[in-house]
Amino acid sequence: MWLVAPIALLIVGALSLAVYHYAYELFAHAADRHEPPKPVNVSDVVKTTVTVLTLIGAVLAGIYAYRKQLLAEGDARRADASQLADRYTTAAEQLGHERAAVRLAGVYALARLADDWIDQRQVCIDVLCAYLRMPYEPHPAEATHKEGEREVRLTIIRTIRDHLRHPDTPTSWTENFLDFTGATFDGGDFTDSHFHGRADFRRAIFPSGIIDFRRAVFSGTVIFRTTKFSGSTVDFTHAEFSGGTVDFTGATFSGGTVSFRDVLLRSGEINFEGAEQTGGTVDFTHARSDGTQINWGPFPHPPEP
């Protein structure tokens, strides 16, 4: 303080003197051009000097206030980021809890965090998808079965579905990457979902239950490569495939039912190359194709519209 104050006063004094001399020169030049010549009005010089110094002070004060605001906003952003990171840590810990009720709380907490934390939304989604990719034993008689685990997994699927139904909302996940690689689905509701980004069901297993994709819209890249449909009912009734790529290359249909009834194949590309049907039912009744590039593989072509 004792060092900065004298330096500041010296700077202000030097600036004031410089402004005063400059203003005096201007007034003197104007007075010399006057006929007859007039003496310089020192009062006008002082007023001009004070006015200029006031304007300079106002500008410096504005710059200081703006800088202070930026620092405050930076502190606020860091505080928000710290709070969001704490929420993430808490939610992740809840997902790993032994009790199903706590894991359910973690699902909802992570979904709310994804809505609030746009910069790290994909990370939150990745954690939820990673949970579905973890080893899962649906049969209660098995030693590795977890009490309430199926309800937790179905809740994650419903949570993802809810964020895929309304593409125009700020909390939509329709453009985000959904990685279900190798996941086991023994149930799940994706009705009315919009897949505009990339959804990867590669090597996923559908052993039982009902997985509902009715009225879903696929306009991004959806991958079912080497997926195993071995006993579940997977329902794509009235789904729309438009503009994206849907890949069933190498998929195995060995049981259950996969229904493509009344689907609309509008544009884009659908590939069943290398797919194999050894059992179960694959139903293309009333499927309509309109400009879609389709490699049907082993399946019969649906009738043209």
C-alpha positions in Angstrom: 0.0 0.0 0.0 2.8 2.4 1.0 4.6 1.7 -2.3 1.6 1.6 -4.7 -0.1 4.8 -3.5 2.9 7.2 -4.1 3.5 5.6 -7.5 -0.2 6.0 -8.4 -0.1 9.7 -7.3 3.0 10.3 -9.3 1.4 8.8 -12.4 -1.8 10.8 -11.9 0.3 14.0 -11.4 2.4 13.4 -14.5 -0.7 12.7 -16.6 -2.5 15.8 -15.2 0.5 17.9 -16.1 0.8 16.5 -19.6 -2.9 17.0 -20.2 -2.7 20.6 -18.9 0.2 21.5 -21.1 -1.5 19.9 -24.2 -4.7 21.8 -23.5 -2.8 25.0 -22.9 -1.0 24.7 -26.2 -4.3 24.2 -28.0 -5.9 27.3 -26.4 -2.7 29.3 -27.0 -2.8 28.3 -30.7 -6.4 29.3 -31.0 -5.7 32.6 -29.2 -2.9 33.4 -31.6 -5.1 33.0 -34.6 -7.7 35.4 -33.1 -7.6 39.0 -34.4 -6.6 40.8 -32.3 -4.7 38.1 -30.3 -6.3 37.2 -27.0 -4.6 36.0 -23.8 -5.0 32.4 -22.9 -7.9 31.8 -20.4 -6.2 29.7 -17.7 -9.7 28.8 -16.3 -10.7 27.2 -19.6 -7.5 25.2 -19.6 -8.1 24.0 -16.1 -11.7 23.0 -16.9 -10.6 21.2 -20.0 -7.9 19.4 -18.1 -10.3 18.3 -15.4 -12.9 17.1 -18.0 -10.3 15.1 -19.8 -9.0 13.5 -16.6 -12.5 12.7 -15.5 -13.2 10.9 -18.8 -9.9 9.0 -18.5 -10.9 8.1 -14.9 -14.3 6.9 -16.1 -12.8 4.7 -18.8 -10.3 3.2 -16.4 -13.0 2.6 -13.8 -15.1 0.9 -16.5 -12.2 -1.3 -17.5 -11.6 -2.2 -13.8 -15.2 -3.0 -13.2 -15.3 -5.2 -16.4 -12.2 -7.0 -15.3 -13.6 -7.5 -11.8 -16.8 -8.9 -13.4 -14.8 -11.3 -15.5 -12.9 -12.5 -12.4 -16.2 -12.9 -10.5 -17.8 -14.9 -13.4 -14.7 -17.1 -13.6 -14.9 -17.8 -9.9 -18.6 -18.6 -10.2 -17.9 -21.0 -13.1 -15.2 -22.7 -11.1 -17.5 -23.0 -8.1 -20.3 -24.5 -10.3 -17.8 -26.9 -12.0 -16.6 -28.0 -8.5 -20.2 -28.5 -7.4 -21.1 -30.5 -10.5 -18.0 -32.6 -10.1 -19.0 -33.4 -6.5 -22.4 -34.4 -7.8 -20.9 -36.7 -10.4 -18.7 -38.4 -7.8 -21.7 -39.0 -5.5 -23.9 -40.3 -8.3 -21.1 -42.7 -9.5 -20.6 -44.0 -6.0 -24.3 -44.6 -5.7 -24.3 -46.6 -8.9 -21.8 -48.9 -7.4 -23.6 -49.5 -4.1 -24.7 -53.0 -3.1 -28.3 -51.9 -2.4 -30.6 -51.6 -5.5 -32.5 -48.6 -4.0 -29.2 -46.7 -3.7 -28.3 -47.6 -7.3 -31.6 -46.4 -8.5 -31.0 -43.0 -6.8 -27.6 -42.9 -8.6 -29.4 -43.4 -11.9 -31.7 -40.5 -11.4 -28.9 -38.3 -9.9 -26.7 -38.9 -12.9 -29.5 -38.2 -15.4 -30.3 -34.9 -13.6 -26.6 -34.1 -13.7 -26.4 -34.7 -17.4 -29.3 -32.3 -17.9 -27.5 -29.6 -15.9 -23.9 -30.2 -17.0 -24.0 -29.8 -20.8 -20.2 -29.8 -21.2 -20.0 -33.2 -19.5 -23.3 -34.6 -20.6 -21.7 -37.3 -22.8 -19.6 -38.5 -19.8 -22.8 -39.0 -17.7 -24.5 -40.8 -20.6 -21.4 -43.0 -21.0 -21.5 -44.0 -17.3 -25.2 -45.1 -17.6 -24.5 -47.0 -20.8 -21.4 -48.6 -19.2 -23.6 -49.9 -16.4 -25.8 -51.7 -18.9 -22.6 -53.3 -20.5 -21.5 -54.8 -17.2 -21.9 -58.5 -16.6 -25.5 -59.3 -15.8 -27.1 -62.4 -14.4 -30.9 -62.3 -14.7 -31.7 -65.6 -13.0 -32.2 -65.3 -9.2 -30.9 -68.9 -8.7 -27.5 -68.0 -9.9 -24.8 -67.0 -7.4 -23.9 -63.8 -9.3 -27.5 -62.5 -9.4 -28.0 -59.1 -7.7 -31.3 -58.3 -6.0 -33.2 -55.6 -7.8 -30.6 -55.5 -10.6 -33.2 -55.9 -13.4 -35.2 -52.9 -12.1 -32.1 -50.8 -12.1 -31.3 -51.7 -15.7 -34.8 -51.1 -16.9 -34.8 -47.7 -15.1 -31.7 -46.8 -17.0 -33.3 -47.7 -20.3 -36.4 -45.7 -19.4 -34.3 -42.7 -18.4 -32.5 -42.8 -21.7 -35.7 -43.3 -23.6 -37.3 -40.2 -21.9 -34.3 -38.1 -23.1 -34.7 -39.5 -26.7 -38.4 -38.7 -27.2 -38.2 -34.9 -27.6 -35.4 -33.9 -29.9 -36.0 -30.2 -29.7 -35.7 -29.8 -25.9 -32.5 -28.5 -24.3 -32.1 -31.8 -22.3 -32.4 -34.1 -25.4 -29.9 -36.9 -25.8 -30.9 -37.7 -29.4 -27.5 -36.5 -30.8 -25.3 -38.2 -28.2 -23.4 -41.4 -28.6 -25.1 -44.4 -26.9 -22.7 -47.3 -26.5 -24.6 -50.6 -25.7 -21.8 -52.8 -27.0 -22.1 -56.3 -25.6 -25.0 -55.4 -23.3 -27.7 -57.9 -22.3 -31.3 -56.8 -22.8 -33.9 -58.9 -21.2 -36.5 -56.1 -21.5 -36.6 -52.4 -22.2 -38.8 -49.6 -23.6 -37.5 -47.4 -26.4 -40.9 -46.5 -27.8 -41.1 -43.2 -29.7 -37.3 -42.6 -29.3 -35.3 -40.6 -31.8 -31.9 -41.9 -32.7 -30.2 -39.0 -34.5 -26.7 -39.7 -33.3 -24.8 -43.0 -33.1 -26.3 -46.0 -31.1 -24.1 -49.1 -30.9 -25.8 -52.4 -30.1 -22.8 -54.4 -31.5 -22.6 -57.9 -29.9 -25.6 -57.1 -27.7 -27.6 -60.1 -26.5 -31.4 -60.2 -26.5 -32.2 -63.5 -24.7 -35.6 -62.9 -23.3 -38.3 -60.3 -22.4 -39.8 -57.6 -24.6 -37.6 -54.8 -26.0 -39.9 -52.2 -27.6 -38.7 -49.9 -30.4 -42.2 -49.1 -31.7 -42.5 -45.8 -33.5 -38.8 -45.1 -33.0 -37.1 -42.9 -35.6 -33.7 -44.0 -36.8 -31.9 -41.2 -38.7 -28.4 -41.6 -37.4 -26.0 -44.6 -37.3 -27.5 -47.6 -35.4 -25.3 -50.7 -35.3 -26.6 -54.2 -34.6 -23.5 -56.0 -35.9 -23.1 -59.6 -34.7 -26.0 -59.0 -32.3 -27.7 -62.1 -31.0 -31.5 -62.3 -31.0 -32.0 -65.6 -29.2 -35.3 -65.5 -27.3 -36.7 -62.1 -26.8 -39.4 -60.1 -28.6 -37.9 -57.1 -30.3 -40.6 -54.9 -31.7 -39.8 -52.3 -34.4 -43.5 -51.9 -35.4 -44.2 -48.6 -37.1 -40.6 -47.5 -36.7 -39.1 -45.2 -39.3 -35.7 -45.6 -40.8 -34.9 -42.3 -42.5 -31.6 -40.9 -43.6 -29.2 -42.9 -41.5 -27.4 -46.2 -41.5 -28.8 -49.3 -39.7 -26.4 -52.2 -39.7 -27.5 -55.8 -38.9 -24.4 -57.3 -40.5 -23.6 -60.7 -39.0 -26.6 -60.6 -36.7 -27.9 -64.0 -35.5 -31.7 -64.6 -35.2 -32.0 -67.9 -33.4 -35.1 -67.5 -31.3 -37.9 -65.2 -30.3 -39.5 -62.7 -32.6 -38.1 -59.6 -34.3 -40.9 -57.6 -35.8 -40.5 -55.0 -38.6 -44.2 -54.8 -39.2 -45.4 -51.6 -40.8 -42.0 -50.0 -40.7 -41.2 -47.2 -43.1 -37.8 -47.5 -44.9 -37.6 -44.0 -46.2 -34.0 -43.3 -47.1 -30.4 -44.1 -46.0 -29.1 -47.6 -45.8 -30.0 -50.8 -44.0 -27.7 -53.8 -44.2 -28.5 -57.5 -43.3 -25.4 -58.8 -45.1 -24.1 -61.9 -43.4 -27.1 -62.1 -41.0 -28.3 -65.6 -40.2 -31.7 -66.9 -39.2 -31.6 -70.4 -37.6 -34.9 -70.0 -35.6 -37.4 -67.6 -34.3 -39.4 -65.2 -36.4 -38.4 -62.2 -38.4 -41.5 -60.4 -39.6 -41.5 -57.8 -42.4 -45.3 -57.7 -42.9 -46.5 -54.5 -44.5 -43.0 -53.0 -44.4 -42.7 -50.1 -46.9 -39.6 -49.2 -48.8 -39.2 -45.7 -50.3 -35.7 -44.8 -51.5 -33.8 -46.8 -48.9 -30.7 -48.8 -50.0 -31.3 -52.2 -48.5 -29.2 -55.3 -48.5 -31.7 -57.9 -47.4 -29.3 -60.8 -46.9 -31.2 -64.0 -46.1 -34.6 -62.2 -45.6 -37.4 -62.0 -48.2 -38.1 -58.5 -49.7 -41.2 -56.8 -48.3 -43.8 -55.9 -50.9 -43.3 -52.6 -52.7 -45.7 -49.8 -51.7 
